[in-house]
Amino acid sequence: MANKNKNLNAAARAKKDKFYTQLEDIENELRHYREFFIGKTIFCNCDDPFESNFFKYFAAKFNDLELKKLITASYADSPVAGQEIVLPGFEDGRKGYLFEVDELRDWNGDGREDLNDVQYAIEHGIYKKRQLTGDLKYCAGDFRSRELIDLLKVADVVVTNPPFSVFREFIATMIAANKKFLVVGNINAITYKEIFPLIMQDKLWLGYGFRGGDPCFRVPNDYESDTRFWIDDSGQRWRSFGNLHWYTNIETEKRFWDIPLYKKYSPEKYPRYDNYDAIEVSKTAEIPVDYFGVMGVPITFLDKYNPNQFEIVGCTYSYGDFGGHADGTAWGAKINGKDIYKRIFIRRRDNGAE
């Protein structure tokens, strides 16, 4: 077991999956779900409390949201061991730990209950914690381990930034557990064969989204530099990841807002694909008001998608009846022999009825 976990830890480090979401971005999204969170047990199952702003957000708002409990699990590869000051009980920071918060008080005596009290409670061992052991397959603190799977039974909702390299497995785990969730993922995950059917079946949709669509994440100091990487004046390392979004199965007001349509259809403006019976619509804002057949739209359409207004019938680079060959290989749409980037195929639900 020791050798297996050692290998798994090494693999996890090699994937560079430690991306820490900024508190501002978390606050901007989670404010839309305030009523839903009230009275719930929140599980942040990919979060070291020393590093995770998800944990800090919910711990600081514990009383405001009248939370029943906040649970967080740190992976066995936690960076706590790298701290200049090793906290009591965390001499070996590479062990996975489970934290449970069931109250927030003015722990530091400054007359307020805020993030400073959260930090104080962590540093002084006030919050309940226990060491995780993992199992024969997964390291301690891995969301797929039996310990953390069992904790899903007591949690009402999972909120976290799961490792991008295992995003498919993470969503599958949440669906199998019939759990409500709000998580960060790459927009391109929409067309994954494990993800797209959930979107078609109305079991998964996009949240409100990051401001600007390209958030930056704090990364460990050993993160390798590339074109999306930089170091700030304090020496902290940062990286952007292109177009990320929030994925959820929690109802939002946003997803039932109609997309305003005003463009007129013409064969010249909306060419047909060579290999699919649909027209090309290059921008969501260009969806014609007077066309009721199948249309191919960019994957960013899902940010505006209203299931009462449109039906999703397939996508390119996916699998199944729409978007793939019988042998399971994926394909892309073409116009005049030229490949078109990933497209979702949609159709109006009203069929022209006004």
C-alpha positions as CSV (number, residue, x, y, z in Angstrom):
1,M,0.0,0.0,0.0
2,A,2.8,2.4,0.9
3,N,4.5,1.9,-2.5
4,K,1.1,2.3,-4.3
5,N,0.4,5.6,-2.5
6,K,3.9,6.8,-3.1
7,N,3.4,6.3,-6.8
8,L,0.0,8.0,-6.8
9,N,1.4,11.0,-5.0
10,A,4.2,11.3,-7.5
11,A,1.7,11.1,-10.4
12,A,-0.5,13.8,-8.8
13,R,2.5,16.2,-8.4
14,A,3.5,15.6,-12.0
15,K,0.1,16.6,-13.3
16,K,0.4,20.0,-11.6
17,D,-3.2,19.9,-10.4
18,K,-2.8,22.4,-7.5
19,F,-4.6,25.5,-8.7
20,Y,-5.9,27.8,-5.9
21,T,-9.1,29.7,-6.8
22,Q,-9.1,33.4,-5.7
23,L,-11.5,34.4,-2.9
24,E,-12.9,37.2,-5.1
25,D,-13.9,34.8,-7.8
26,I,-15.5,32.4,-5.3
27,E,-17.5,35.2,-3.7
28,N,-18.6,36.5,-7.1
29,E,-20.1,33.1,-8.0
30,L,-21.3,31.8,-4.7
31,R,-23.4,34.9,-3.8
32,H,-25.9,33.7,-6.4
33,Y,-26.6,30.5,-4.4
34,R,-26.9,32.1,-0.9
35,E,-30.5,30.9,-0.3
36,F,-29.6,27.4,-1.4
37,F,-26.6,27.2,1.0
38,I,-28.6,28.2,4.1
39,G,-28.7,25.4,6.7
40,K,-26.7,23.0,4.6
41,T,-23.7,20.7,5.3
42,I,-21.0,21.8,2.9
43,F,-18.3,19.4,1.8
44,C,-15.1,20.8,0.2
45,N,-13.6,17.5,-0.8
46,C,-10.5,18.7,-2.7
47,D,-9.4,21.4,-0.3
48,D,-6.5,21.9,2.1
49,P,-7.9,24.4,4.8
50,F,-4.5,26.1,5.0
51,E,-4.7,26.9,1.2
52,S,-8.3,26.7,0.1
53,N,-10.3,29.8,-0.3
54,F,-13.4,27.7,-0.6
55,F,-12.9,26.5,3.0
56,K,-12.2,30.1,4.1
57,Y,-15.3,31.4,2.4
58,F,-17.7,29.0,4.0
59,A,-15.9,29.1,7.4
60,A,-16.1,32.9,7.5
61,K,-19.8,32.9,6.5
62,F,-20.7,29.9,8.7
63,N,-23.1,32.0,10.9
64,D,-24.4,34.2,8.1
65,L,-25.4,31.1,6.1
66,E,-26.6,29.3,9.3
67,L,-24.5,26.3,8.1
68,K,-25.1,23.0,9.8
69,K,-21.5,21.8,9.2
70,L,-18.5,22.5,7.0
71,I,-16.2,19.6,6.1
72,T,-13.0,19.8,4.2
73,A,-10.4,17.2,3.2
74,S,-6.7,17.8,2.5
75,Y,-4.9,15.5,0.1
76,A,-1.9,13.5,1.4
77,D,0.3,15.8,-0.7
78,S,-0.6,18.9,1.2
79,P,1.9,21.7,1.1
80,V,1.6,22.3,4.9
81,A,4.9,20.7,5.4
82,G,6.5,23.5,3.5
83,Q,5.5,26.2,5.9
84,E,8.2,28.0,7.7
85,I,6.3,27.5,11.0
86,V,5.0,24.0,11.5
87,L,1.7,24.1,13.5
88,P,1.1,21.7,16.4
89,G,-0.4,18.5,15.1
90,F,0.9,19.0,11.6
91,E,4.5,18.1,11.9
92,D,4.0,15.8,8.9
93,G,2.0,18.0,6.6
94,R,2.0,15.4,3.8
95,K,-0.6,13.3,5.6
96,G,-4.2,13.9,4.6
97,Y,-6.5,15.5,7.2
98,L,-10.2,15.9,7.6
99,F,-11.5,19.1,9.2
100,E,-15.0,19.7,10.5
101,V,-16.4,23.1,11.5
102,D,-19.6,23.2,13.4
103,E,-19.5,26.8,14.8
104,L,-17.8,30.1,14.3
105,R,-17.0,32.3,17.3
106,D,-14.9,35.4,18.0
107,W,-12.0,33.1,18.7
108,N,-9.4,35.9,18.6
109,G,-11.4,38.2,20.9
110,D,-11.4,41.3,18.5
111,G,-15.1,41.7,18.7
112,R,-15.9,40.3,15.2
113,E,-16.5,36.9,13.7
114,D,-14.6,36.9,10.4
115,L,-11.8,35.3,8.4
116,N,-9.3,36.2,11.1
117,D,-11.2,33.9,13.5
118,V,-11.0,31.1,10.9
119,Q,-7.2,31.5,10.7
120,Y,-7.0,31.6,14.5
121,A,-9.0,28.5,14.9
122,I,-6.9,26.6,12.4
123,E,-3.6,27.7,14.0
124,H,-4.8,26.9,17.5
125,G,-6.3,23.5,16.8
126,I,-9.9,24.5,17.6
127,Y,-11.5,22.9,14.7
128,K,-12.1,19.1,14.8
129,K,-9.6,17.2,12.7
130,R,-8.5,13.6,12.1
131,Q,-6.0,12.0,10.0
132,L,-7.2,10.2,6.8
133,T,-5.8,6.9,5.9
134,G,-6.8,6.3,2.2
135,D,-7.2,2.8,0.9
136,L,-5.5,0.3,-1.4
137,K,-6.3,2.3,-4.5
138,Y,-6.4,6.0,-3.5
139,C,-4.2,8.2,-1.3
140,A,-5.5,9.8,1.9
141,G,-7.7,12.8,1.0
142,D,-8.4,11.7,-2.6
143,F,-12.1,12.4,-3.4
144,R,-12.3,8.9,-4.8
145,S,-11.2,7.1,-1.6
146,R,-13.7,5.2,0.4
147,E,-13.4,7.6,3.4
148,L,-14.4,10.6,1.3
149,I,-17.1,8.7,-0.7
150,D,-18.7,7.8,2.6
151,L,-18.7,11.5,3.7
152,L,-20.8,12.3,0.7
153,K,-23.7,10.6,2.4
154,V,-23.8,13.3,5.2
155,A,-23.1,16.3,2.9
156,D,-25.8,18.3,1.2
157,V,-23.6,19.9,-1.4
158,V,-20.0,19.8,-2.6
159,V,-18.2,23.0,-3.6
160,T,-14.6,22.9,-4.8
161,N,-12.1,23.2,-7.6
162,P,-11.4,19.6,-8.5
163,P,-8.1,18.5,-10.2
164,F,-8.6,19.2,-14.0
165,S,-6.9,15.9,-14.9
166,V,-9.7,13.9,-13.2
167,F,-12.6,16.2,-13.9
168,R,-14.6,13.4,-15.6
169,E,-14.2,11.1,-12.6
170,F,-15.1,13.8,-10.2
171,I,-18.4,14.6,-12.0
172,A,-19.2,10.9,-12.3
173,T,-18.6,10.5,-8.6
174,M,-21.0,13.3,-7.8
175,I,-23.7,12.0,-10.1
176,A,-23.4,8.5,-8.7
177,A,-23.8,9.8,-5.2
178,N,-26.8,11.9,-6.3
179,K,-25.1,14.9,-4.8
180,K,-25.6,18.6,-5.5
181,F,-22.4,20.4,-6.5
182,L,-20.8,23.6,-7.7
183,V,-17.3,23.2,-9.2
184,V,-14.8,24.8,-11.5
185,G,-13.9,23.2,-14.8
186,N,-12.6,23.9,-18.3
187,I,-15.2,25.0,-20.8
188,N,-14.0,22.3,-23.2
189,A,-15.1,19.6,-20.8
190,I,-18.6,20.3,-22.2
191,T,-17.9,17.9,-25.1
192,Y,-16.3,15.1,-23.1
193,K,-18.2,11.9,-23.7
194,E,-18.8,11.6,-20.0
195,I,-20.0,15.2,-19.6
196,F,-22.1,16.1,-22.6
197,P,-24.8,13.5,-22.1
198,L,-25.4,14.9,-18.6
199,I,-25.9,18.4,-20.2
200,M,-28.3,16.9,-22.8
201,Q,-30.3,15.2,-20.1
202,D,-30.5,18.4,-18.0
203,K,-28.5,16.9,-15.2
204,L,-25.6,19.4,-15.4
205,W,-25.3,23.1,-16.6
206,L,-23.1,26.1,-16.3
207,G,-23.2,28.6,-13.4
208,Y,-22.9,32.4,-13.7
209,G,-19.2,32.3,-14.7
210,F,-16.0,34.1,-14.0
211,R,-15.7,37.8,-14.7
212,G,-13.7,38.2,-18.0
213,G,-13.9,34.5,-18.6
214,D,-10.2,34.0,-17.9
215,P,-9.5,33.9,-14.2
216,C,-6.0,33.6,-12.7
217,F,-5.1,31.0,-10.1
218,R,-2.4,30.9,-7.5
219,V,0.0,28.0,-8.1
220,P,2.8,26.3,-6.1
221,N,6.3,27.7,-6.3
222,D,7.5,24.7,-8.2
223,Y,5.1,25.3,-11.1
224,E,6.8,25.4,-14.4
225,S,6.6,28.6,-16.4
226,D,4.7,28.9,-19.7
227,T,3.0,31.6,-21.7
228,R,0.1,31.8,-19.2
229,F,2.3,32.0,-16.2
230,W,3.7,35.0,-14.2
231,I,5.2,36.0,-10.9
232,D,3.9,39.0,-9.0
233,D,6.0,41.5,-7.0
234,S,5.8,39.4,-3.8
235,G,7.2,36.3,-5.6
236,Q,3.8,34.5,-5.7
237,R,3.3,32.5,-8.9
238,W,0.1,32.7,-10.9
239,R,-1.3,31.1,-14.0
240,S,-4.4,31.6,-16.2
241,F,-6.1,28.6,-17.9
242,G,-8.1,30.0,-20.7
243,N,-11.8,29.8,-20.6
244,L,-12.9,28.2,-17.4
245,H,-16.4,28.1,-16.0
246,W,-18.5,26.9,-13.1
247,Y,-20.4,23.6,-13.5
248,T,-23.4,22.8,-11.3
249,N,-26.7,20.9,-10.9
250,I,-28.1,23.6,-8.5
251,E,-30.9,25.5,-10.0
252,T,-30.2,29.1,-10.9
253,E,-32.4,32.0,-12.2
254,K,-29.9,32.6,-15.0
255,R,-30.5,29.4,-16.9
256,F,-34.1,30.3,-17.6
257,W,-33.4,33.7,-19.1
258,D,-34.3,33.8,-22.8
259,I,-31.7,34.7,-25.4
260,P,-32.9,37.7,-27.3
261,L,-33.2,36.8,-31.0
262,Y,-33.4,39.4,-33.8
263,K,-31.2,38.2,-36.7
264,K,-32.8,37.1,-40.0
265,Y,-31.9,33.9,-41.7
266,S,-30.4,33.7,-45.1
267,P,-28.5,30.8,-46.9
268,E,-25.6,33.2,-47.6
269,K,-25.1,34.3,-44.0
270,Y,-25.7,30.8,-42.5
271,P,-24.0,28.1,-44.6
272,R,-24.7,24.4,-44.1
273,Y,-22.1,21.9,-42.9
274,D,-20.7,19.4,-45.4
275,N,-21.2,16.5,-43.1
276,Y,-24.2,17.4,-40.9
277,D,-27.7,18.6,-41.7
278,A,-27.5,21.9,-39.9
279,I,-26.5,25.5,-40.4
280,E,-23.5,27.2,-39.0
281,V,-24.1,30.0,-36.4
282,S,-20.7,31.4,-35.5
283,K,-21.8,33.4,-32.5
284,T,-24.7,32.9,-30.0
285,A,-25.8,36.5,-30.7
286,E,-26.2,35.5,-34.3
287,I,-28.9,32.8,-33.8
288,P,-31.6,33.7,-36.3
289,V,-35.1,34.5,-35.0
290,D,-36.8,32.9,-38.0
291,Y,-35.0,29.5,-38.4
292,F,-36.3,26.4,-36.7
293,G,-34.1,23.6,-38.0
294,V,-30.9,22.3,-36.4
295,M,-28.1,24.9,-35.8
296,G,-24.4,24.5,-34.9
297,V,-23.3,27.0,-32.3
298,P,-20.1,27.6,-30.3
299,I,-19.7,25.7,-27.0
300,T,-19.9,29.1,-25.2
301,F,-23.6,29.0,-26.1
302,L,-24.1,27.0,-22.9
303,D,-23.4,30.1,-20.9
304,K,-26.7,31.5,-22.3
305,Y,-28.6,28.2,-22.7
306,N,-32.2,28.2,-21.6
307,P,-33.7,24.6,-21.8
308,N,-37.2,26.0,-22.2
309,Q,-36.1,28.0,-25.3
310,F,-33.8,25.5,-27.0
311,E,-33.2,21.7,-27.3
312,I,-29.7,20.3,-27.4
313,V,-29.5,17.5,-30.0
314,G,-25.8,16.8,-30.1
315,C,-22.3,18.1,-30.5
316,T,-19.1,17.5,-32.6
317,Y,-16.1,15.8,-31.1
318,S,-18.4,13.7,-28.9
319,Y,-20.0,10.3,-29.2
320,G,-23.4,8.6,-29.8
321,D,-26.1,9.3,-32.4
322,F,-25.0,13.0,-32.7
323,G,-21.4,13.9,-33.2
324,G,-19.6,10.5,-33.6
325,H,-19.2,7.5,-35.8
326,A,-20.5,4.1,-35.0
327,D,-17.0,2.8,-34.1
328,G,-16.8,5.4,-31.3
329,T,-14.4,7.9,-33.1
330,A,-15.2,11.5,-32.9
331,W,-15.6,14.0,-35.7
332,G,-15.8,17.7,-36.4
333,A,-18.1,19.7,-38.6
334,K,-16.8,21.0,-41.9
335,I,-17.8,23.7,-44.3
336,N,-16.3,23.6,-47.8
337,G,-13.8,21.0,-46.5
338,K,-12.6,23.3,-43.7
339,D,-12.8,22.1,-40.1
340,I,-15.0,24.2,-37.8
341,Y,-14.1,24.3,-34.1
342,K,-16.3,22.4,-31.6
343,R,-20.0,23.0,-32.1
344,I,-23.1,22.1,-30.1
345,F,-26.2,21.3,-32.2
346,I,-29.4,23.0,-31.0
347,R,-33.0,23.5,-32.2
348,R,-35.7,25.9,-31.1
349,R,-38.4,24.4,-28.9
350,D,-41.3,26.6,-30.0
351,N,-41.1,25.4,-33.7
352,G,-42.1,28.9,-34.9
353,A,-45.1,29.3,-32.7
354,E,-45.5,32.8,-31.4
